[in-house]
Amino acid sequence: MLKLIGSLSCMWLLMAISTMAQDQPPVLDTAGRPVRSGVEYYILPAATDIAGGLTLVARNGSCPSFVGQEPLTPVVSQGLPVVFSPYVAGETIVRESRSFIIEFSAASTCVSSTKWNLAARDPATSRRNIVIGRSGSYFMITKENNLYYLAFCPADTCNTCKFDCGTAGITIENGKRFLTLDGPVFPFRFRRA
């Protein structure tokens, strides 16, 4: 009897998580279509043309590679395409404020994985860079005033993580543009590759 109750409780919990995920609106790409898992997208600036899309950036020529932004040049680069993998099993659409893993759809000479991870807090600036490698941290996309923002706040995967959330922005160090948390925020848009 206890096994039956346990099994029913587990099934109810999975259905509740699935229903909650579907309650959130989908993130839309630049063509107004829902962003889908497994499809390649460029992450581009939304409210400015100060620089190009997100890409891999090396700090002082060392590994691991950091997630950063292409500089503004006469021909602005779209960066490298990414693929989103939602946390909820079987989910095919990326939804606002729901956890997912981001991975560049490109190879890196530094590490075997191009999944995005949250680096340790920099003691000098109190900011956290986004790096690549390992198994991947869970991120989410939030929407405010019709603009999308990348954030780290994996409430789906970690109850205590919500106390250490942050929204991503671009910081400049030695002329290179890095994607970081805990600094100025930056809006993005998603163009299908």
N, C-alpha and C positions, 0 to 999 in steps of 0.2 A: 504494500500500500504506500509506504514512504517513497519507494522508487517511482511509482506512478505519479505521486504528488510532485516529486522532484523533476520528473520529465515534463510534466505539464507546466510547471513553473518556468523551466528553461525555455520551452516553446513559447510561452506567453511573453517572456522577456525579449526573445528574438523578434517576435511579431511587433512588440512595442517599439523596439529600436528601428525596425524597418519602417514603421508608420511614422515615427518622428522624423526620420531622414526624408521621407517624401513630403512632409509638411513644409519644409524649407523651399523657397523658390530656387530655380536653377540659376547658375551663373550663365550669363549670355555672352557669346563672342561678338566680334565687331559686326557680324552679319545678322545679329539678333537670334542666333540659334543657341540652344543649350550646349555648354561645354561638356564633352563626353570623355569618359575614361578611355585610355588606349589610343586616343587620337592626338596627333601632334599639333601644338599651338606655340605661337610666339607670344611672349609676355612683353608688352610695349608700354611706354608712358601714355597715360590717358589724358592728362590736362596740360601737357606741355610738349614741346619738341626739343627740349634741352639736350637730349641724347637718344641713343638707340635702344634696342631691346636688351633683355637680360641674357647674360652669357657667362662663361668661365673666365675668371680673372686670377692671375698669380700675384701674390704679394711678395715683392722682392725676389721674384724668380723661384720661389720655393713652393713645395707642396704642403698641405693639401691645397687644392684649388678652391677659390672662393666664388660665390655667386656675386656677379657684379653687372654693370651696365656698360654697353658699348658707348664709347665717347661720341660726341657730336663731330661729324666730319662732313665734307661736301656731299658725300653719298652715305646717308645714315644706314647702318646695318640693323637688321631685324633681330640680331643675336642668334642664339641657338634654340631650336624647338624643344619643348618640354612635353611630357606626358603626365597626366594626373591619374592617380589610383586611389579611389575613395576607400575609406576605412570600412564602411558597411559592405559586407559581402554581397556580391551580386548587383551592387549599385552601378549603373552605367552612366549616370549624369552627375556632374559636380554641382553641389548645391551650396548656397550661401550658408556660412557659419557651420559647416560640417567638415570633419577632419578628412584629410587625404595626404598622400605622399606625392611629392613632385620629383621627377627625374628628367635630366637632360637626355634627349634622344641623340646623343653624340658620345664619342669615346674621349676619355681623358688620358693623357700620358702619365698622370700622377697616381691615380688609384683605379681600381677595377669597377667601382660603382660611381654613378653620377647622380645618385639620390641626394636630395637636399637634407642637411642636418643643421641643427642649431649648435653653434660653437659655445664654449664657455664664455662667461662675462669677462670683458677686458677690464682689468683693474684700473687702468688709467682713465678710460672714458665711460665705464659702466655700460657699454653697448655690447651686443652680441651679434657677431657676424653669422651669415649663412654660408656654410661650407658644403662640400660634397664628400660622399663616401659612406661606408658602413651600411646600415640597414635602412636609414631614412627616418627623419622626424616627421611628425604629423603637423601639417599646416592647415589653414583655412582661408577662405576669402570672405570678407565682410563688405557690405555695401552701405554707403552713406552719401546722401545728396546725389544719387545716381552715378557715383564713382565707386569702383572696386578697389579694395585694399587687401594686400597679403598680410596675414597675421600668423603668429604662433600662439595657439591656445587650444591644445588638443583635448577639449572637454570630453570628447567621445572615448578617449583612450586612457585618460588619467585625471582622476578627480582633484588631486592636489596641484596639477599643472595650471589650473585656472588662476592661481594666485601669482603666477609668473608669466603672464601673457604679455605680448608685445606686438605692435604693428610695424611692418617693415617700411623702410625708407632708404634713400640713397645718401651715403656719406662719401666724401672725397678725401682721399689720403694719398699724398704724393702724386697728384694728378690722376689717380685711378678711382673709379666709381664702384663702391661696394654696397651690396644689399645688407642692411643691418636692422636690428630691432633696437628699441629704446632711444631713438633719436627722432629726427624729423620724418613724418610719414609722407608717402608718395603714392598717388593713385596709378593703377595699371588697367590695361585692356588686353583682351586675348584674341589674337587673330589666328585662324586656322592655317596651318602650314600647307 
